[in-house]
Amino acid sequence: MLFLKYLLMWGGIGMISAAAGILAYDLYLEMKYRQALATAGAGPLPAAPHIRWRGALGLAMLAWGPILLALGIVVVPSGMAGVRISQTSGTLAGTLYPGAHFVTPLAETVALFDTRDQLFTTGEQEENARTPSSRGVKSEPLKVQAKEGLTVGLAITVRYRLDPKRLDYIQSNLPQPVEKEIVPPVVASVWRELVPNYTVRDVFAARREEIRKRAAVAITQKLAADGIVVKEVMLRDIQLPPEYAKGLESLLLKEQENDQMGVQTEIQQKQVRLSELEAEATKAQQVKQAEGQAQVRVLQAKGEADAMQYTLPLKEKQIQQSKLEAEARKEATVKNAEALAEAKVIDSKAEMERRKLLAAAEADRIRVTAAADAERMQSEGAMLKQNPLLINKIVAERLSDKLQIMMVPADGKFFFANDVLRSMNVSNHANQAEESEAPVQK
C-alpha cells in the first residue's frame, strides 16, 4: 500500500513535469520563430509553431488524479493510532490502527496519537531512568501542603497510556497535547486534595503507602473518564522542610533510642523467662528420670520373677532332653554295632563266595587247558606220523633262530635242490661246530 502511494505520487508529479516540459518546448519554438521572423526580411518564412495549451493543460489536470489518490492513502506507524477529521463533519468515529488506510483526499485529515506507555514525572529522576532527552533538564517536585501547613515536595511518576478506542473523544473534547494539558493538572490536583488530610510524618513514613494507593485510585478514576488508562502511580521521594527535617531527625533518634531500650528490656525479660523455663525443664527432667528409673527397676524385678517361673520348667525340659539324647546315642551305638557285625558276616560270606567262584573258574580253566593240550598233542602226533621230518624242523628251530628251514619232498625229484640243500646243511654243520668249539677254547 505504501509503495502504491509513492507510485501514484511520483506518477502525478511526472505528468505535471511532462506538461510543463511540453509548454516550455513550444514556447521555445515560438521564440525561435519570432527571431527568425525579425531577421528574415523579404525571404520565405518558416511555418508558425503551434503551442499545445490544451494538451499540456489536460495532462496537468489528469496528473491531479493519482496525486489525490496518493494523498488519500495514510500510513499509521507502529505504536501510534489515528482518528479521521473531516473538514465538514469534524472528528469521525472509529480508530485507525497501525497500517495503511484510505481517507477522502482534501476533505479528511488524520490526527496521530502515541498509544505507547508514557511517563509524567515530577522531581529529579534517577540517573538510570533518565531518557537522553530529559538529561540536563531539572524537574521541580510537586509542592503540596500537609495538615500542619508545612510544604512538602513530592517526586511522583505516573505511567499511563491513551485508550485507542477513545481517541475520537480525546480529539473532540480534550485540549491538545493531552500529556501537557490534562495529565499534569489532574495529578497535581489529586495530590493537593489528598495530602492536607495527613500530617507530614504520616506522609513521610507512617501512612505513605496508604496515601499513594488512595492517590493512585483517584488519579485512575479521573483520567479514565477522559480516555487515559493509568497503569501505575509511584511516590519516589519526599522532600521535607529543612526545619522539620532536623526536628524529625532528632525525634527519630530519640524514638530509636527508646525502641532500642525497649528491645533491650524485652530481651532481658525474655532471658529471665528463659532461665525460669530452663530450671523448670531441668526439674521436670530429673523427676521424669527418677520415675523412669523406678519403673525400670520394677520392670526388672518383674522380669526376673517371670524369668524364674519359666526357667525351672525349661531346665527340667533340658534334663529330659539330655536323657533322651543319651538313650538315643546308646541305641544308635547298639544299632551301629549290630550293623557292623552284619556287615562283617555279609563281607565274609561274600569273600567265601568269591573264592569259590575263583576256584571253580580256575578248575574250569585247567580242564579246558588240559583238554586243549591233549587235543593239540593228538593233532601233533598225527602230523608227526604223517611227516616224520617235522621233528627235525622243530629241533632245528629250537636250536637257533638263525636257521632257515625249507621243506622239500624226499622222493629224489628235484635233485638240484637236494644238492643245494645238502651243501647248505654241510656249511651249517660246520658253522655250528665252530661255534661249539669257540666257547671251549675261551
C-alpha positions as CSV (number, residue, x, y, z in Angstrom):
1,M,0.0,0.0,0.0
2,L,2.8,2.4,0.8
3,F,4.5,1.5,-2.5
4,L,1.3,2.3,-4.3
5,K,1.1,5.7,-2.6
6,Y,4.5,6.7,-3.6
7,L,4.0,5.3,-7.1
8,L,0.8,7.4,-7.6
9,M,2.5,10.5,-6.1
10,W,5.6,10.3,-8.4
11,G,3.3,9.4,-11.4
12,G,1.3,12.6,-10.9
13,I,4.4,14.7,-10.4
14,G,5.8,13.2,-13.5
15,M,2.7,14.0,-15.6
16,I,2.8,17.7,-14.3
17,S,6.5,17.8,-15.2
18,A,5.7,16.5,-18.7
19,A,3.0,19.1,-19.2
20,A,5.4,21.9,-18.1
21,G,8.1,20.4,-20.5
22,I,5.7,20.4,-23.4
23,L,4.8,24.1,-22.8
24,A,8.4,25.1,-22.4
25,Y,9.3,23.4,-25.6
26,D,6.5,25.0,-27.6
27,L,7.4,28.5,-26.2
28,Y,11.0,27.9,-27.1
29,L,9.9,27.1,-30.7
30,E,7.7,30.3,-30.7
31,M,10.7,32.3,-29.6
32,K,12.9,30.9,-32.3
33,Y,10.1,31.6,-34.9
34,R,9.9,35.3,-33.8
35,Q,13.7,35.7,-34.0
36,A,13.7,34.2,-37.5
37,L,10.8,36.5,-38.5
38,A,12.7,39.6,-37.3
39,T,15.8,38.7,-39.2
40,A,14.3,37.1,-42.4
41,G,13.3,40.3,-44.3
42,A,11.5,39.6,-47.6
43,G,12.7,36.0,-47.8
44,P,10.5,32.9,-47.2
45,L,9.3,32.4,-43.6
46,P,9.1,29.0,-41.8
47,A,5.8,27.7,-40.7
48,A,4.5,29.3,-37.4
49,P,4.7,26.9,-34.5
50,H,1.6,25.8,-32.6
51,I,1.6,26.0,-28.8
52,R,-0.2,23.0,-27.3
53,W,-2.1,24.7,-24.5
54,R,-5.0,22.3,-24.3
55,G,-2.8,19.2,-24.3
56,A,-0.5,20.5,-21.5
57,L,-3.5,21.7,-19.5
58,G,-5.3,18.4,-19.9
59,L,-2.1,16.4,-18.9
60,A,-1.7,18.7,-15.8
61,M,-5.3,18.2,-14.8
62,L,-5.0,14.5,-15.3
63,A,-1.9,14.4,-13.1
64,W,-4.0,15.5,-10.1
65,G,-5.9,12.2,-10.2
66,P,-3.0,10.0,-8.9
67,I,-1.8,12.7,-6.6
68,L,-5.2,12.9,-5.0
69,L,-5.3,9.1,-4.7
70,A,-1.9,9.2,-3.1
71,L,-3.0,11.9,-0.7
72,G,-5.9,9.7,0.3
73,I,-3.6,6.9,1.5
74,V,-2.5,7.4,5.1
75,V,0.1,5.2,6.9
76,V,-0.2,4.9,10.7
77,P,3.2,4.0,12.2
78,S,3.7,1.3,14.8
79,G,2.9,2.4,18.4
80,M,0.6,5.0,17.1
81,A,-3.1,5.3,16.3
82,G,-5.1,7.9,14.5
83,V,-8.6,9.4,14.0
84,R,-10.1,11.0,10.9
85,I,-11.0,14.6,11.0
86,S,-13.5,15.8,8.3
87,Q,-13.5,19.4,7.1
88,T,-17.3,19.4,7.2
89,S,-18.3,16.9,9.9
90,G,-15.5,17.3,12.4
91,T,-14.0,14.2,14.2
92,L,-15.3,10.9,12.8
93,A,-15.9,7.9,15.0
94,G,-13.5,5.0,14.9
95,T,-9.8,4.5,15.3
96,L,-7.1,3.9,12.7
97,Y,-4.6,1.4,14.0
98,P,-1.1,0.9,12.6
99,G,-1.0,0.2,8.9
100,A,-2.2,1.8,5.7
101,H,-5.7,3.4,5.5
102,F,-7.7,5.2,2.8
103,V,-9.3,8.6,3.6
104,T,-11.2,11.1,1.4
105,P,-8.5,13.3,-0.1
106,L,-8.6,17.0,0.8
107,A,-11.8,16.5,2.8
108,E,-10.3,14.4,5.6
109,T,-7.1,14.5,7.6
110,V,-5.7,12.1,10.1
111,A,-4.6,13.1,13.7
112,L,-2.0,10.7,15.1
113,F,-1.7,9.9,18.8
114,D,1.1,7.9,20.6
115,T,-0.6,4.9,22.2
116,R,2.6,3.6,23.9
117,D,3.2,4.0,27.7
118,Q,4.1,7.5,28.7
119,L,5.5,8.9,31.9
120,F,4.6,12.0,33.8
121,T,7.4,12.8,36.3
122,T,7.9,15.5,39.0
123,G,11.2,15.9,40.8
124,E,14.6,14.7,39.7
125,Q,14.7,11.3,38.0
126,E,17.2,8.6,38.9
127,E,20.3,8.6,36.7
128,N,19.5,5.1,35.2
129,A,15.9,6.1,34.5
130,R,16.6,9.3,32.6
131,T,15.9,9.4,28.9
132,P,18.5,11.1,26.7
133,S,16.1,14.0,26.0
134,S,15.4,14.6,29.7
135,R,19.1,14.7,30.9
136,G,20.2,18.1,31.8
137,V,16.5,19.2,32.5
138,K,15.8,19.6,36.1
139,S,12.1,18.9,37.0
140,E,10.8,20.5,40.2
141,P,9.0,18.3,42.7
142,L,5.3,18.8,43.3
143,K,4.7,21.2,46.2
144,V,1.8,20.3,48.5
145,Q,0.8,21.3,52.0
146,A,0.4,18.9,54.8
147,K,-2.0,19.1,57.7
148,E,0.4,21.2,59.8
149,G,0.6,23.8,57.0
150,L,4.1,22.8,56.0
151,T,5.1,22.5,52.4
152,V,6.3,19.1,51.2
153,G,7.9,18.3,47.9
154,L,6.8,15.1,46.2
155,A,8.7,13.3,43.5
156,I,5.9,11.5,41.6
157,T,5.9,9.3,38.5
158,V,2.7,8.3,36.7
159,R,2.8,5.7,34.0
160,Y,-0.2,5.9,31.6
161,R,-1.3,5.5,28.0
162,L,-4.1,6.7,25.8
163,D,-7.0,4.3,25.2
164,P,-7.0,3.7,21.4
165,K,-10.8,3.1,21.4
166,R,-11.5,6.6,22.7
167,L,-9.2,8.6,20.6
168,D,-12.1,10.3,18.8
169,Y,-13.4,11.5,22.2
170,I,-9.9,12.8,23.1
171,Q,-9.6,14.6,19.8
172,S,-13.0,16.2,20.0
173,N,-13.2,17.2,23.7
174,L,-9.8,17.5,25.3
175,P,-7.1,20.1,24.8
176,Q,-4.0,19.0,22.9
177,P,-1.5,17.8,23.7
178,V,-3.0,15.7,26.4
179,E,0.3,14.8,28.1
180,K,0.8,18.5,28.9
181,E,-2.7,19.9,29.2
182,I,-4.6,17.2,31.0
183,V,-2.3,14.8,32.9
184,P,-0.2,17.3,35.0
185,P,-3.2,19.3,36.3
186,V,-5.2,16.2,37.2
187,V,-2.2,14.6,39.0
188,A,-1.3,17.8,40.9
189,S,-4.9,18.4,42.0
190,V,-5.4,14.9,43.4
191,W,-2.2,15.1,45.5
192,R,-3.1,18.6,46.7
193,E,-6.5,17.5,47.7
194,L,-5.3,14.3,49.5
195,V,-2.1,15.3,51.3
196,P,-3.7,18.1,53.5
197,N,-5.6,15.4,55.3
198,Y,-2.4,13.9,56.7
199,T,0.5,15.1,58.8
200,V,4.0,15.4,57.5
201,R,5.0,12.3,59.5
202,D,2.1,10.3,58.0
203,V,3.1,11.3,54.5
204,F,6.8,10.7,55.1
205,A,6.7,7.3,56.9
206,A,3.7,6.2,58.8
207,R,1.0,6.1,56.1
208,R,3.0,6.7,53.0
209,E,1.8,3.6,51.1
210,E,-1.8,4.3,52.1
211,I,-1.6,7.8,50.7
212,R,0.0,6.5,47.5
213,K,-2.8,3.9,46.9
214,R,-5.5,6.5,47.5
215,A,-3.9,8.9,45.1
216,A,-3.5,6.2,42.5
217,V,-7.2,5.3,42.7
218,A,-8.3,8.9,42.4
219,I,-5.9,9.7,39.5
220,T,-7.0,6.5,37.7
221,Q,-10.7,7.3,38.1
222,K,-10.3,10.9,36.9
223,L,-8.1,10.2,33.9
224,A,-10.2,7.1,32.9
225,A,-13.1,9.4,32.3
226,D,-11.0,11.2,29.7
227,G,-9.9,8.0,27.9
228,I,-6.5,7.8,29.7
229,V,-5.5,4.5,31.2
230,V,-3.3,4.8,34.3
231,K,-1.1,1.7,34.9
232,E,1.0,2.8,37.9
233,V,1.4,5.7,40.3
234,M,4.8,5.8,42.1
235,L,5.8,8.1,45.0
236,R,9.6,8.0,44.6
237,D,10.7,10.6,47.1
238,I,9.5,13.2,49.6
239,Q,11.3,16.4,50.4
240,L,10.6,17.7,53.9
241,P,11.0,21.3,55.1
242,P,14.6,21.9,56.4
243,E,13.4,22.8,60.0
244,Y,11.0,19.9,60.2
245,A,13.6,17.5,58.8
246,K,16.1,18.5,61.6
247,G,13.4,18.1,64.2
248,L,12.2,14.8,62.7
249,E,15.7,13.5,62.7
250,S,16.2,14.3,66.4
251,L,12.8,12.8,67.1
252,L,13.6,9.7,65.2
253,L,16.9,9.4,67.0
254,K,15.1,9.6,70.4
255,E,12.5,7.1,69.2
256,Q,15.2,4.9,68.0
257,E,16.9,5.1,71.4
258,N,13.6,4.4,73.1
259,D,12.9,1.5,70.8
260,Q,16.4,0.2,71.5
261,M,15.9,0.4,75.3
262,G,12.5,-1.3,74.9
263,V,14.2,-4.0,72.8
264,Q,16.9,-4.5,75.4
265,T,14.4,-4.6,78.3
266,E,12.3,-7.1,76.3
267,I,15.5,-9.2,75.7
268,Q,16.3,-9.2,79.4
269,Q,12.8,-10.2,80.3
270,K,13.0,-13.0,77.8
271,Q,16.3,-14.1,79.2
272,V,14.8,-14.2,82.8
273,R,11.8,-16.1,81.4
274,L,14.2,-18.4,79.6
275,S,16.2,-19.1,82.8
276,E,12.9,-19.9,84.6
277,L,11.8,-22.2,81.8
278,E,15.2,-23.9,81.8
279,A,15.0,-24.5,85.6
280,E,11.5,-25.9,85.3
281,A,12.6,-28.1,82.4
282,T,15.6,-29.4,84.4
283,K,13.4,-30.1,87.4
284,A,10.8,-31.9,85.3
285,Q,13.6,-33.8,83.6
286,Q,15.0,-35.0,86.9
287,V,11.6,-36.1,88.1
288,K,10.9,-37.9,84.9
289,Q,14.3,-39.6,85.1
290,A,13.6,-40.7,88.7
291,E,10.2,-42.0,87.8
292,G,11.7,-43.8,84.8
293,Q,14.4,-45.4,86.9
294,A,11.9,-46.6,89.4
295,Q,9.7,-48.0,86.7
296,V,12.8,-49.7,85.2
297,R,13.6,-51.4,88.5
298,V,10.1,-52.6,89.0
299,L,10.1,-54.0,85.4
300,Q,13.4,-55.6,86.0
301,A,12.1,-57.3,89.2
302,K,9.0,-58.5,87.4
303,G,11.1,-59.7,84.6
304,E,13.4,-61.7,86.9
305,A,10.4,-63.2,88.7
306,D,8.8,-64.1,85.4
307,A,12.1,-65.5,84.2
308,M,12.4,-67.8,87.3
309,Q,8.9,-69.1,86.6
310,Y,9.9,-70.0,83.1
311,T,13.5,-71.1,83.9
312,L,12.6,-74.2,86.1
313,P,10.4,-75.9,83.6
314,L,13.0,-75.0,81.0
315,K,15.8,-76.7,83.0
316,E,13.6,-79.8,83.6
317,K,12.9,-80.0,79.9
318,Q,16.7,-79.7,79.2
319,I,17.4,-82.6,81.6
320,Q,14.7,-84.7,79.9
321,Q,16.1,-83.8,76.6
322,S,19.7,-84.8,77.8
323,K,18.3,-88.2,78.9
324,L,16.6,-88.8,75.7
325,E,19.7,-87.8,73.8
326,A,21.8,-90.2,75.8
327,E,19.3,-93.1,75.2
328,A,19.3,-92.2,71.6
329,R,23.1,-92.3,71.4
330,K,23.1,-95.6,73.3
331,E,20.5,-97.1,70.9
332,A,22.4,-95.7,68.0
333,T,25.6,-97.3,69.2
334,V,23.9,-100.7,69.6
335,K,22.4,-100.4,66.2
336,N,25.8,-99.4,64.7
337,A,27.5,-102.4,66.3
338,E,24.8,-104.8,65.0
339,A,25.1,-103.2,61.6
340,L,28.8,-103.6,61.7
341,A,28.6,-107.3,62.7
342,E,26.0,-108.0,60.0
343,A,28.2,-106.2,57.5
344,K,31.3,-108.3,58.5
345,V,29.2,-111.5,58.2
346,I,28.0,-110.4,54.8
347,D,31.6,-109.5,53.8
348,S,32.9,-113.0,54.9
349,K,30.1,-114.7,53.0
350,A,30.8,-112.6,50.0
351,E,34.5,-113.4,50.3
352,M,33.8,-117.2,50.5
353,E,31.5,-117.0,47.5
354,R,34.2,-115.1,45.6
355,R,36.9,-117.6,46.5
356,K,34.6,-120.5,45.5
357,L,33.9,-118.8,42.2
358,L,37.6,-118.2,41.6
359,A,38.4,-121.9,42.4
360,A,35.6,-123.1,40.1
361,A,36.9,-120.8,37.4
362,E,40.4,-122.0,37.9
363,A,39.4,-125.6,37.8
364,D,37.4,-125.0,34.6
365,R,40.4,-123.2,33.1
366,I,42.7,-126.1,33.9
367,R,40.2,-128.6,32.5
368,V,39.8,-126.6,29.3
369,T,43.6,-126.1,29.0
370,A,44.3,-129.8,29.6
371,A,41.7,-130.8,27.0
372,A,43.2,-128.3,24.6
373,D,46.8,-129.6,25.2
374,A,45.6,-133.2,24.8
375,E,43.8,-132.3,21.6
376,R,46.9,-130.4,20.4
377,M,49.2,-133.3,21.3
378,Q,46.9,-135.7,19.4
379,S,47.0,-133.5,16.3
380,E,50.8,-133.1,16.6
381,G,51.2,-136.9,17.0
382,A,49.1,-137.4,13.9
383,M,51.1,-134.9,11.9
384,L,54.4,-136.4,13.1
385,K,53.2,-139.8,11.9
386,Q,52.4,-138.4,8.6
387,N,55.6,-136.2,8.3
388,P,58.4,-137.6,10.5
389,L,60.8,-134.8,9.2
390,L,58.8,-132.2,11.2
391,I,60.8,-133.4,14.2
392,N,64.0,-132.3,12.6
393,K,62.5,-129.0,11.7
394,I,61.2,-128.4,15.2
395,V,64.6,-129.4,16.7
396,A,66.4,-127.1,14.3
397,E,64.2,-124.2,15.1
398,R,64.7,-124.7,18.8
399,L,68.4,-124.9,18.4
400,S,68.9,-121.5,16.9
401,D,66.8,-118.7,15.5
402,K,69.4,-118.1,12.7
403,L,68.5,-121.2,10.9
404,Q,66.2,-121.0,7.9
405,I,64.2,-124.2,7.3
406,M,62.8,-125.2,3.9
407,M,60.6,-128.2,3.4
408,V,61.2,-130.3,0.2
409,P,59.9,-133.6,-1.0
410,A,62.0,-136.7,-0.1
411,D,61.3,-138.9,-3.2
412,G,64.5,-138.0,-5.1
413,K,62.9,-135.5,-7.5
414,F,64.3,-132.0,-8.0
415,F,67.9,-133.3,-7.4
416,F,69.3,-129.8,-8.0
417,A,67.5,-128.5,-5.0
418,N,68.7,-131.6,-3.0
419,D,72.3,-130.8,-3.8
420,V,71.9,-127.3,-2.8
421,L,70.3,-128.2,0.4
422,R,73.0,-130.7,1.2
423,S,75.7,-128.2,0.6
424,M,73.8,-125.7,2.9
425,N,73.4,-128.4,5.5
426,V,77.1,-129.2,5.4
427,S,78.0,-125.5,5.8
428,N,75.6,-125.1,8.6
429,H,77.0,-128.1,10.4
430,A,80.5,-126.6,10.0
431,N,79.4,-123.3,11.5
432,Q,77.7,-125.0,14.4
433,A,80.8,-127.0,15.1
434,E,82.9,-123.8,15.1
435,E,80.5,-122.1,17.5
436,S,80.5,-125.1,19.8
437,E,84.3,-125.2,19.9
438,A,84.7,-121.4,20.4
439,P,83.4,-121.4,24.0
440,V,85.6,-124.3,24.9
441,Q,88.7,-122.5,23.8
442,K,87.9,-119.5,25.7
